[in-house]
Amino acid sequence: MIKRVTLLTRKAGMTREQFTRHWLDVHAPLAHAVPGLRRYVQSHIIEEYRRPDIPTTPVEVDGIAELWFEDRAAMDPALHADGALFIGGNKTFVVEEKVII
């Protein structure tokens, strides 16, 4: 299994509410048809938590998508076309989870 984590920023001119509605109501249902996709979790940002002792990274994030795929080949074509309609920018990582608890 392979996991992809993406930090998402909404398109310019789009409100956070418009971004959230499209991501949840239009984009999310498309995931059911993606071959090899085993799990999909959307994390919608409600507020930024800041620690006074650690500086923040200067990046705007409206949501975090976590997708688990059967293998690397299944990961490549997943959901790109619709994403271009509401995502203004992203930063994507392929990660290996280390479960602590």
Kinemage of the C-alpha trace (Angstrom):
@kinemage 1
@onewidth
@group {chain A} dominant
@subgroup {mainchain}
@vectorlist {calphas} color= white
{ca met a 1} P 0.000 0.000 0.000
{ca ile a 2} L 1.185 3.530 -0.778
{ca lys a 3} L -0.054 6.778 0.778
{ca arg a 4} L -0.206 10.253 -0.739
{ca val a 5} L -0.730 13.387 1.381
{ca thr a 6} L -1.579 16.676 -0.321
{ca leu a 7} L -1.827 20.170 1.139
{ca leu a 8} L -4.462 22.049 -0.877
{ca thr a 9} L -5.033 25.741 -1.479
{ca arg a 10} L -8.236 26.994 -3.102
{ca lys a 11} L -8.296 28.794 -6.443
{ca ala a 12} L -7.954 32.572 -6.408
{ca gly a 13} L -11.336 34.266 -6.128
{ca met a 14} L -12.957 31.220 -4.527
{ca thr a 15} L -14.223 31.451 -0.951
{ca arg a 16} L -13.311 28.785 1.554
{ca glu a 17} L -16.988 27.754 1.604
{ca gln a 18} L -17.060 27.330 -2.194
{ca phe a 19} L -13.826 25.329 -2.053
{ca thr a 20} L -15.160 23.092 0.728
{ca arg a 21} L -18.507 22.467 -1.022
{ca his a 22} L -16.863 21.507 -4.318
{ca trp a 23} L -14.261 19.321 -2.632
{ca leu a 24} L -16.835 17.494 -0.526
{ca asp a 25} L -19.932 17.392 -2.756
{ca val a 26} L -18.439 17.162 -6.272
{ca his a 27} L -14.865 15.876 -5.959
{ca ala a 28} L -15.251 13.321 -3.155
{ca pro a 29} L -17.915 11.155 -4.869
{ca leu a 30} L -15.592 10.779 -7.887
{ca ala a 31} L -13.174 8.831 -5.672
{ca his a 32} L -15.473 5.798 -5.672
{ca ala a 33} L -14.655 5.172 -9.339
{ca val a 34} L -10.847 5.374 -9.010
{ca pro a 35} L -9.327 1.903 -9.485
{ca gly a 36} L -6.791 0.984 -6.836
{ca leu a 37} L -7.867 3.707 -4.379
{ca arg a 38} L -8.330 1.997 -1.004
{ca arg a 39} L -9.004 4.930 1.341
{ca tyr a 40} L -9.601 8.673 0.999
{ca val a 41} L -9.745 11.139 3.894
{ca gln a 42} L -10.378 14.875 3.608
{ca ser a 43} L -9.242 17.135 6.459
{ca his a 44} L -10.968 20.505 6.253
{ca ile a 45} L -9.048 23.312 7.996
{ca ile a 46} L -11.139 25.049 10.656
{ca glu a 47} L -8.368 27.082 12.264
{ca glu a 48} L -4.594 27.289 12.429
{ca tyr a 49} L -3.000 26.190 15.669
{ca arg a 50} L 0.200 28.065 16.457
{ca arg a 51} L 2.848 27.407 19.059
{ca pro a 52} L 4.637 30.435 20.486
{ca asp a 53} L 7.996 28.618 20.619
{ca ile a 54} L 8.076 27.406 16.965
{ca pro a 55} L 7.727 29.712 13.944
{ca thr a 56} L 5.074 28.935 11.345
{ca thr a 57} L 5.867 27.977 7.779
{ca pro a 58} L 4.531 30.620 5.370
{ca val a 59} L 2.065 28.478 3.419
{ca glu a 60} L -1.685 28.864 3.039
{ca val a 61} L -3.591 25.591 3.356
{ca asp a 62} L -7.353 25.148 2.965
{ca gly a 63} L -7.411 21.365 3.279
{ca ile a 64} L -5.381 18.179 3.491
{ca ala a 65} L -6.148 15.117 1.383
{ca glu a 66} L -4.903 11.664 2.355
{ca leu a 67} L -5.208 8.874 -0.211
{ca trp a 68} L -4.122 5.264 0.081
{ca phe a 69} L -3.529 3.293 -3.121
{ca glu a 70} L -2.971 -0.357 -3.860
{ca asp a 71} L 0.310 0.511 -5.620
{ca arg a 72} L 2.225 3.346 -7.318
{ca ala a 73} L 0.633 2.697 -10.723
{ca ala a 74} L -2.859 3.247 -9.260
{ca met a 75} L -1.773 6.561 -7.726
{ca asp a 76} L -0.838 8.427 -10.911
{ca pro a 77} L -4.188 9.005 -12.747
{ca ala a 78} L -6.378 9.635 -9.701
{ca leu a 79} L -8.813 12.598 -9.739
{ca his a 80} L -6.609 15.133 -11.517
{ca ala a 81} L -9.161 16.573 -13.990
{ca asp a 82} L -11.724 17.736 -11.419
{ca gly a 83} L -9.037 19.031 -9.054
{ca ala a 84} L -8.064 21.686 -11.592
{ca leu a 85} L -11.541 23.226 -11.194
{ca phe a 86} L -11.148 24.218 -7.532
{ca ile a 87} L -7.516 23.738 -6.451
{ca gly a 88} L -5.300 26.785 -6.909
{ca gly a 89} L -2.131 25.146 -5.637
{ca asn a 90} L -0.940 22.046 -3.881
{ca lys a 91} L 2.058 20.374 -2.304
{ca thr a 92} L 1.986 16.572 -2.506
{ca phe a 93} L 4.061 13.983 -0.686
{ca val a 94} L 4.270 10.219 -1.003
{ca val a 95} L 4.766 9.057 2.575
{ca glu a 96} L 5.476 6.024 4.681
{ca glu a 97} L 3.422 5.937 7.866
{ca lys a 98} L 5.061 5.135 11.185
{ca val a 99} L 2.144 4.420 13.528
{ca ile a 100} L 3.083 5.381 17.089
{ca ile a 101} L -0.212 4.921 18.941
